[in-house]
Amino acid sequence: MHAAPRFLSVVVVCAVTFGPSVSAIAQTDPTKLTGLTIDDSQAELKGEWTSSTSTRGYLGESYFHDMATGKGEKSAKYTFRVPVAGDYYVMIAYTPGSNRAPKVPVTVESIDGKSTVFLNQAQAPQLGTGFQPVGQFSFSDTADSTVLIETTGTTQHVIVDGIRLLSTAEFKTAEKDEKTARPVVKKPAKKQPPKPKPKPPEFTRNPAKTTFQQITSKQFDALLAGPKTPKLEAVSDVTFLRRVSLDLVGRQPSLEEYQSFLASQSSDRRDQTIERLLASESFGQNWGNYWSDVIGARQAEPQLTYLNYTSFRGWLADGFNTGTGWDEMAFRMITAIGRVGDGPQGAFIGFHQGERNKLAGESARVFLGLKIGCAQCHDHPFVDMPQETFHGMAAFFARTKVKLPWNDSDSIEISSSDKGEHKMPGAKSEMLPTVYRGKELDLGLSDQERRKKLADWLVSGDNPFFARSFVNHIQSRLMGRGFFHPVDDLGESIKPLNPEAHDALAAHFVSSDFDVKSLFRLLVSTQTYQSERQAEAVVVTGFTGATPKKLRGDEVFDSLVAAIELPNIDTKVEASTDKTRFPPPPKTTRDLVNEAFGFDPSTKDELLTRTMKQAIFLMNNDQLHRQIDASPDSDTVLSRLIRKELDNDVVIDALYARVLTREPTDAERAIVLKHVESNKNRGEGFEDILWSLLNSAEFTTRK
């Protein structure tokens, strides 16, 4: 009777230290090893494996890895026969690494049958030649035996490099002769209590020294109207409905919302619509998308890490929807610490990689509307801004640290260094942290102290730029033009339009405790916003109606969802290969629309043009075409509509309402009817009409 297999512990939980590193050895020659050694080149591989020499210390010419894909479909089988029957230690060769699977199933078929053990390939092998024993087994010299390495149940990379069988005497010799890189096992140290995770500072809204007053929509209208402003004429109800829906929730109204609005007999149905949209979750999502684009549009992605703004957008949306003040949101972005996945507000610091010069320039541009970047390398050429202005701001981030993981932006870690100061290029002295044209701070302050002091000053009601920057963005988006143009430059070189109205709107925002919904309610309730655009949109010191705006990428996608129920489909994750170790993340339909129609919201309107990529997407995109299909089995909006309605006029009205939120003109109706009636296939005729409406400039423009 043969003895039962005796298993060695594979998962070591105590602390280890190493002598000369295994990775220092480029290769191990299998012909120079004692015992029976079988290289991976002799294994029977099932599934697609990738040969590699990336991690040194492998057996023979190379090793194989499974690319962390096709789990359960891949395996490596070694078949052998021992020279003399008896007990042998079975050893597995692999190159360790942090991306290796910690629980790889290894099945040994011996005289006693099949036994499965688990191998931790994230941990260094016991022998310096790269082998880890998995147990002692009894083998016959008259029949074949096998060792099977599988990928079932693993999530990380599985390595196949070779196996080795040693008798008891050979194993003892190998332990002695091949111990140069063997881990030295220490007694586990007493568990120390984990260090408490650093917490960001608490936000406290300090009362402004200046007294600010809130204003009404009528008061703001009076401020917007210049001496030469022509009389305002209100837009039609349906034009208002589409305008305010796009501006507040980022899409045109649904057919149901359109019909409900027209059916309402209430004299204040516009006000009711405003309140309904402000209460919608889509309000926060729309403006979370907007500010995420403002912050991220000019941020280049770091190498090996694709930045995922999904959590950050959700955090912004939640703040806007729940009434969190913009001052508190900005404060939390500037003072964030810890893992971005645990605190999405950390995306501002983390996605800028903690780089002090980037953070100095973008903090001023995004939150203050000040472009100080020109003073990074030299004094500003056009305004009174010495180079010290920029580097005084950069000094606030001198001790901010950011650790970038591979290909997982949620795992970006923001921490603080205990020391470090900032120097201006070419200067010997260290820069004192200094707010824009403000008071200098002392050196030696901690990272958290610096960033809190910066954030407190930044969001203060007494800061002449913070509130004015935010309301300038919103005024520009809603009215078609801000008080300052471009929207992110409130500097001395720009002549503002109607500074009195600008100051009054900013004062209202401060007085409301930076309540974003209060600001929107004020603006969209004005007669100016709800009026027809005049021939000359901006007249001297006044505003006359909301000028047209191109829809942002998210607004185009959400409008396509409202119009034709366009689904947001994920593409498949690409497999990792030797050439592309970190393939880009899969793109959703929303991503594709954003690639075509997205833009930096701070860009001047006159620089935004209709592109070939946008035209091709609307004309030729396969997924969009599937949603225009009128065939009975397609179950699209159009298919259901033409099956239900035999009256072509009713179908025409429904399509115009869905896509453009209006009725067709008499001329349009005549053209559409003529086309549909001349087409042998009614469905195909209406497919052409729907396709044409979606491809119109009107669909991608907010009037």
Secondary structure by P-SEA (a helix, b strand, c coil): ccccccccccccccbbbbcccccccccccccccccccccccccccccbbbbbccccccccccccccccccccccbbbbbbbbccbbbbbbbbbbbbccccccbbbbbbbccccbbbbbbccccccccccccccccccccccccccbbbbbccccccbbbbcbbbbbcaaaaaaaaaaaccccccccccccccccccccccbbbbbccccbbbbbbcaaaaaaaaccccccbbbbccaaaaaaaaaaaaccccccaaaaaaaaaccccaaaaaaaaaaaacaaaaaaaaaaaaaaacccccccccbbbbaaaaaaaaaaaaaacccaaaaaaaaaaccccccccccccccccccccaaaaaaaaaaaccccccccccccccccccccaaaaaaaaaaaccbbbbbcccccccccccccccccccccccccccccccccbbbbbccccaaaaaaaaaaaaaccccccaaaaaaaaaaaaaaccccccccccccccccccaaaaaaaaaaaaaaacccaaaaaaaaaacccccccccccccccccccccccccccaaaaaaaaaaacccccccccbbbbccccccccccccaaaaaaaacccccccccccccccaaaaaaacccaaaaaaaccccccccaaaaaaaacccaaaaaaaaaaacccccccaaaaaaaaaaaaacccaaaaaaaaaaaaaacccccccc
